[in-house]
Amino acid sequence: MPEEISVEVVEADDGLWHEYDLLARRSYGQPVGDISRLREHADVRVALRDGRVIGGGLGLPVPQFFGGKPVPSACLAGGCIAPEERGAHLWSLLLDERTRHLQDQGAVLATAWTASTGYGRRMGWASPAPVFSWEVPSDQLRGSFTDIGFKITHIPEGHTGGRQAEFAARWNGPWLRPQWWPVWQQDVHPDLTHYAFALPDQAPDGLLTLGFDRHPVAGRQLVVHDFWANSADAASAMLCFLGRHSSRIPTVMFQRTALPPTPLLHRLHRAGAAAATSWHPWMMRVLDLAKAVQLRGWPGDLDIALSLTVTGRAGDQAFTLRVSGGHGELAPTSSPRTQLALTEQQFAVWYAGGYRSATSALLDGVGGTPGDIARLVGATSETEPWLPEYF
C-alpha cells in the first residue's frame, strides 16, 4: 500500500492537539504560541500515521475584503510536517485536506504566509504582491512630514470596528477583523499602544499601532504594526508623530505588514534614507472561482463580458465573465475558444488586483489580445492588494 494512503487527516481533539503543539515546537525549533492562542477560533487539522501526529495546521475562517466586500476566506497558519516525514509530499495532502474542510464551512478563498513560494505555486497558489518592511531614521520623518492640526488620542485596544473596516475595505486582502483580534494581538505583543488621529469634530482619519523592540546598533527602535490613513494629511500627521520620537528612538521600523503599498516614503527629504527589506509574500488560492467572483465587490460603472479559460490542477475550465451594475458572474461555457487564457495562479493575482496594467499581465503570461487583457485587468485594478494582518 502506498505511503500516502496510510496517512489520514482528521480534526484534532484535545489529545491530538497537544501532540500537534509538541510537534510544532520540534518542527519550528521554538514554541508556536498561536497554536494555543487561536485554538478556540480555528479549525485544527492533523495528519496521522499509525495514530501518531506527523503534521498539522490551523485554519482561521476570517473574511477578507476584495473590491470593498468581505469574502469568506480560510487563513492558514501554524502548518508543520515532522522533520523525519518531509520529502514525501505529505504537505500537499495536508494542505488540500485543510482547505477542503474550510471550503465545506463556506470559504471560497485560502490565504497563507509562507516561505515555500515555489511549492505553493505548484499547488495552485499565487503571490499577488511583493512584501517589504521599511527602516527609516526617525529624524527624517520628523523633518519631512507635517501635521496640520490633528488631535491625537491614545486608545486602549487594537483597531477593529466600523472605522477600521471602512479603511480596510479600500484594499484587496485585509481581514474583516473579528472581535478576538485585539486580545490576540495584545497577547502576542504586550507593549502595543494605539492611537487615533482626527481633525476637530470629525471622525478619525488615521489609526496607528506601535510597539518597541531591540535594535542591533541603536539599542531600541520603534516598530509600526498598524498604519491606516484615510487621507494624505492624516498619513503626514502620523509619520510626523512617529518622527517626534527621535530624541529617544533613532529608528522607526515598519514591519512587513504595516505600510500600505503607496509611495509615502518617497517624500523623505534625504534620498535613500529609507531602507527596504524584502520578505516572503502572502499567497492565496481561489477555491471556488464562480463564488469568489459572485461575492467580491465590483465597480458600479463597469460593464464587461469576456470569455476565458482557466487552467489548474483540475484541467482546463472555460467560463464567461460578466460584470455589470456592481455584480459579477462567472458561468461555465462549452465554447472551445475563449478570448483569454489564465492559469489558476494568474486568476488569483488578477482577482486580488495584482496586475496594475495589461503590460504586467502580459509579462506574467496571461494569454489574449492587449485590448482584452486591458479590459480584464481594469475590472480589479481599482483596488490594490495589501494584507496588513500577519498570522
Secondary structure, 3 states (H helix, E strand, C coil): CCHHHHEEEEECCHHHHHHHHHHHHHHHCCCCCHHHHCHHHCEEEEEEECCEEEEEEEEEECCEEECCEEECEEEEEEEEECHHHCCCCHHHHHHHHHHHHHHHCCCCEEEEECCCHHHHHHCCCECCCCEEEEEEEHHHHHHHCCCCCCEEEEECCCCCCHHHHHHHCCCECCECCCCCHHHHHHHHCCCCEEEEEECCCCCCCEEEEEEEEEECCCEEEEEEEEEEECCHHHHHHHHHHHHHHHHCCCEEEECCCCCCCCCHHHHCCCCCCCEEEEECCEEEEECCHHHHHHHCCCCCCCEEEEEEEEEECCEEEEEEEEEECCEEEEEECCCCCCCEEEEHHHHHHHHCCCCCCHHHHHHCCCECCHHHHHHHHHCCCCCCECCCCCC
